[in-house]
């Protein structure tokens, strides 16, 4: 994915990892990124702040804004790099179901 390796890393904090779910809090400074990855599990995202995502994937780049508390779900197999495309820190909770 273009440019993702030069970005500072987002900071994951595992909050819970048991037989049913893995819950991770992701914190991003402006410009920080997860790095390119593939989701092996289905997941739910709960934005803790307004999030101005820059999504880099095989289709290119796109910008998506999710407001704090605006929950969304994705199936396993999603492949992307998630970047804080805004000018303020952002964070979200990711809940992966096993």
NORDATA-V642456 format. One line per field, one symbol per residue. ss: DSSP state (2 for helix, 1 for strand, 0 for the rest). phi: phi as a letter, one per 20 degrees, with the letter a starting at -180 (. if undefined). burial: # if it has 9 or more other ideal C-beta (glycine too) atoms within 8 Angstrom, else .. A space follows every 50 residues. Layout:
# NORDATA-V642456
ss=???
phi=???
burial=???
This chain:
# NORDATA-V642456
ss=00022200101111111000111111110000100011000111111000 111111100111111100000111000011111100000111111110
phi=.fmffeefffdecfebbcfdbcdceddcfgnfbfnfbdeecfbcdcfecf ddfdddbfepdbdcdcegneebccegofcacdcfeedcgcbbdddede
burial=...#..#..#..........########.#.###.#..#.#######.## #######.....#..#............######.#..#########.
